[in-house]
Amino acid sequence: MASVRIDDVKKSFGPISVINGVSIDIGDGEFVVLVGPSGCGKSTLLRMIAGLESITAGTIRIGDRVVNNLQPKDRDIAMVFQNYALYPQMTVAQNMGFSLEMSGVKKDLIEEKVGKAADILGLESLLARYPRQLSGGQRQRVAMGRAIVRAPKVFLFDEPLSNLDAKLRVQMRAEIKNLQNRLSTTTVYVTHDQIEAMTMADKIVVMNRGNIEQTGSPLELYDKPANTFVAGFIGSPAMNFILGTYHIKNGASYVGTGDGGVLNLGRTPGMADGTPVLFGIRPDEIGIDEQHGSRAVVEVVEPTGSETYVVARLCGQAVTCVFRERISFRHGDTISLSFTSKNAHFFNEKDGRRIA
């Protein structure tokens, strides 16, 4: 195992900058997820760690070695790709042991390592099959097994679950996390799926346009997002945002909106009266209060079984709510939505940064 340190790393393709001075410290044995929308630079950064992409500026260390100029084979890493990258003419056992064979490892040791990896991943009965005879989940296990047999210092995963169906993704998430807990290998995992990030990571790095927006544990990012980008990206459904002005009256607080709407918040969180804000509230933190709530009109009702999603028009804006109790709302109904300052988030209306 080894730590990974990324220090002021930049990447440009000609005049186009795609990574803008990124710095990340990844501890020995830590599971770190790089997450962000398509085009944010997360896969490019992973490929630079792997040595598949050159570095324009900055340094990357694996353990105590600067690896900027080392070939991928000399970095002691193993990478699992999105498309599995299995050799179709080789059996499962041959695919898993091929890198060891190319390194000159003895045949009996290769068989031992492949057998142990197959046991960990439940592939013992599939070792004689070819990739075309496997399901998507089985192929992904083979790709993981190929990484495990090398016993690398660092595992790199590049969106490994994006080709799987929803049910299998949930299963494979648990298997990858369990594998990392069992092997305690430093892991860097790239995904655009924030649910994967939240459920698997020890630490999440949220990226946007080649920059790091925020780094922290999953619940840190969920409870205290640094800005509206992180607040809107982490959490599903996404956080609601309403532009308004914060006010205090008779010891209670509320947000007034431009169309004369009022969102009562109860106790005062301590901001100055008259502060322009972008008020944020997560869908599952919205309640119903017929006496003190703010009037909204139901537009869409989406029952999922355990929860019901409701999209309502509030102060001229569409607001998503999540209710865990059974409700009987219909399109066009008027309902009263309640909020509390305890669950509210406030952001600067100009730059989107969190107001402490």
N, C-alpha and C positions, 0 to 999 in steps of 0.2 A: 504494500500500500504506500501511498505518497500523497502529500498535499499538492495542490495546483495553485500557482499564483499568476494572475494576469495583471500586468502593470502598464497602464497607459497605452494599451494596444490600439493601433489604428490600421485601417485597411482602405485602400483606394484602388479603384479600377480606372486608371487614367485620371481625368479631372473629377471623377465622381467618388465621393467619400461615402463608404457604407458602414464603417465602424469608426466612431469619433472619440478615441481616447478612453477606452473602457478599462476599468480596474476591478478585479474580483479576487477575493481570497477564499479558496476552497480547502477546508480542513481535511486532514487525513481521515478517511472512512466516511466522509460526509456525502450525502445525496443532495446534489444541487440541480435545480431545474431552471433552464433558461426559457422564458416564456414571452410571447409577444405576437402581434399580428404578422401575417406574411409580409416579407420584405423588411423586417425590423433589424436583421443582421445576426440573428441567433444561430442559424445553421452555418453561416460564414465564420462566426467566432468558434464554433465547435470544430470546423474543418481546420482552422488555424491551430487549435490545440492538437489536433491529430497529425498536423504536418501536411495535410492535403491542400492547403492554401498558404501562400507566403504571407509574411507580416510586413506591412509598410513601415511601421514604427512601433516602439515599445518592446516589452519582453514577456515571454511566457516561461515559467519555471515549473517543472515536474519534479517534486522532491527538492533537492538542492542543485539541480542542473538547469541551466538555461538551454532551452530546446529550440530556439529560433531557427537554427541552421541544421538541426538533426533531421535525418530521413524518418518517415513514419515508423519503419521497422526498428529504429534505434530508440524510440521514445518509450517503449514498454507500456503501450496502450493497446486496447482492443476496442473496435468500433462495431456497433450493430446498426445496420442501415435500414432505411424505410422500406426498400424493396427486397430485403433479405439477402440478396447477392449470393445465392447458393449456386454451386456448379451442377448443372442438370445431369451431367454424365457420371456423377459420383453419388455413391450411397450416402445415407445420413452419417454413418461412421467415418467414411472417407472425407466428407465435408468438414466434420468436426476436427479431424486429426490432420488436415492438410497442412496447416501452418506449422505444426510441429514436425511433420515430415520434411517440409522445406528447410527447416532449421537443423536437420540432421539428427533429430531425436530418435532413439532406438525404438524399434517396432513394438516391443513388449511394453515399454513405458508409455507409448502413444495409446495402446489399447487400454492400459490401466487408467490413464487420464480421461480418455473418451468414456470409459465405463463409469467412472465416478460422476462425470458431468451428466451423462445420460440418466443416472440414478437420481440426481438432484432434480432434473427437469422432466422425469417421467417418460423418457424416450427409449427405455431398454428394448421394448418390443418393436421399435421402428428402425433400428440401426441398419438393417439390410435393405430398407426401402430407398427409392429415389425421390427427389423433391416433387416430381409430378404426381406422386402417389400420396402426397401429404396435404392436409388442410392448411389454411392460412395461419392458424394458431400453432400448428405443429412446425411449419416452416420457420416461424418466428422463434420457437424454442430451439430449433437447430442452429439458427444464427446466434442465439445467446450461448448455446453450448460451445460453438466454435470460439467464442470469446472467453468462456470460462476455462477451457483446457489450457489456454496460454498463461493463466494465473497472472494477469497484468497488474500493474500498479494502479491503472485508471481504466474504468469502463466509460465509453462514450456511446450514447444512444441518440440517433437522429430520427425523431418522430417515428419510432418503431411500431406504433399501434394504429397509424392513420389508415392502413389498408384493411383493417379488421372491422367486423360488424360491431354494433353497440354492445351486445351482450358479451362477446369475446373480449372487447377492450376492457370491460370491467374486470373480467377474470384475469387477463394478462397484467393489468395494473397491479393487482394483488400479488401475482407471481413474481413480477420484477422487484417489487418492494421487499417481498419475503426473501428473494435471492440476495438482494443487497444486504439485508440484515444478517443473513446466514454467512455470507462471505466477507462482510465488512470492507468491501473494496470501494475506494473513492469513485463516485459516479457523477458524471455530468450528462444531463438528460435534456434534450431539446423537444419542445412541443408548442403548438399554438393553442392547445386545449387547456384552459385554466382549471378545469376539473381535474385533469391529470396532475397538473402542478400542485393543486391544493391537497390532493389525497396522497401524493407520493413523496413530496420534498421535505427535507430537513430545512432547506433554505431555498427561497425563490428569488430569481433575478428577473425583474420585469424590464423588457427592452422595447424601445420605440425609436425608429428612424436612426439606428446606430448608436443610441445613447441608453444608459441605464436610468430608468425612472425611479426605481426603488428596489432595495434588497432587504430581505428579512424573512422571518418564519411565515408560514401560511396565515396564521391567525393575526400576526402583526400587520400584514398587508391588508387583511380583511377588515380588521377593527380600526386601523389607523392609516388609511391610504395617504400617501404624501401629496397626491394631486388628483385631479378629476380623471386623468387617463388611467391611473392605477385603480381608482375607485370604480370606474366604469368597466374595466377589464376583468378585475378579480371579483367573482361572485356571479351566480347565475340563478335567476335573471339579473341583469345589470342594475346597478344603483340608479334611482331616479334623481334628476336634477331639476330644480326650479329656481329661476332667477327672481330675486326680491330684495327687500330691505329688512334688516333685523331691528326689532323694536322691543322696548321694555315698557310695561304699563302695569301699575299697581303690584309690582313684584313678580309679575308673570311676563313671559316673552312670547313673541309671535313674529312670523315673517309675513310682511305685506307684499303683494305682487302688483305689477303694473296695472292690472285691470281691476284693482280694488279688492282682490281676494285676500283672505286672511287665513294663515296656517297657524293655529294655536299650538304652542309647544310646552305650556306648563311652566316649570321652574326656569329660572334664568341661568344660562351657562356662563355669563360673565363678559360678553362683548359689549361694546359701547352702543348706546341707542343710536339708530340711524345708519348703522354700518351696512353698506351694500354687500350682499352675499350671493353665492350660489349654494342653495340649500340642497343637501343630498340626503336621501333616505332609502334604505334597502327595502325591496318589495315585501319581505317577510316581517318588517318592523312596522308596517302600517296596520292599524286596527280600525274597528268600527265603533263610533260613538255618536249616537243619534242626538245627544244633547249638546255636545261641545265640538263635534267634528266639522270638517269643511265639506261643503256640498260638492259632489262630483257625479257625473253621468256615466253609467256603464256603457261601454262600447263593445267589448268582447269578453266572453266567459269561456275558459278552457279547463274543464275538469280533467285531472290526471289520475284520480283515484284517491291517493293519500293527501293530495293538495288540489286547490283550485286556483288557477291564475285568472285574474281579472284586470283588464285594461279599461281605465276610466278617464274621462276628460275632466281635469281639475285645473282651474285658473287658466284655461286655454291650452293646456298641455296634456299629452297622453302620459298617464302614470300607471305603472304595472304594480299590482298587489298580489301577494301570495297568502291565501288563507288555508289553514290546516283543518278547520272545522267545515262541515258540510253547509253550503249556502245555496240559496235559491234565487240569486240575482239573474236578471235577464237584460238583454240589450234594451237601452232606453231608461232603465230604472235609475232613480236618483238615490244615492247613498251618501253617508256622512263618514269621511275618512279622518282618523285621528293620528296624531304624531306626538312624540315626546322629545324634549331636548336631549334626554339620556341616550337616545338611539340616533340622533341627528348628526350630520356631518356638515361643516361649513367650509366653503372654499372661496378664495379671492376671485371675484367676478372677472378680473382682467387676465391674470396669469394662471388661474386654476389651482394655485397652491393651497394646501390645507391651512385653515386658520386655527391655531392652537387654542 
